[in-house]
Amino acid sequence: MHSIGFMYSSARPLSLPLAAGLSAVSSIYKCTPLGRLTKGTSMEALSVPPLPRVTVAEAVIRAIEDPESAARHSPFEVADIVNIVEDHQFNTAP
C-alpha cells in the first residue's frame, strides 16, 4: 500500500501551518495505541509526516543519478524518499 503524503514549502505560506498540524497529528498517532489499532486501515494515513518540497525534489534527482539507490528504496513511499536523500548524504560525506 502506497502512502499519501503532503509536501510543504515556504513559497506556499498556507502550507506551513497545515504541515505543522499534520506533523503533530502524525507524532500523536505514532505514539498512542491508536496507531496499532488502526494499522492496515485508511486511518494509517495519519501516520505519514509531511515532507519539505526540497526533500522530495532532491530524492527524485538522487534516484535518477543513482539507480542503485532507487532500487533499494521506492521513490513512491514517504519513508523511502527520506532514505534516498540520507543515503546520498552518507555516501558523499567527506
Secondary structure, 3 states (H helix, E strand, C coil): CCCCCCEECCCCCCHHHHHHHHHHHHHHHHCCHHHHHCCCCHHHHHHCCCEEHHHHHHHHHHHHHCHHHHHHCCCCCHHHHHHHHHHHHHHCCC
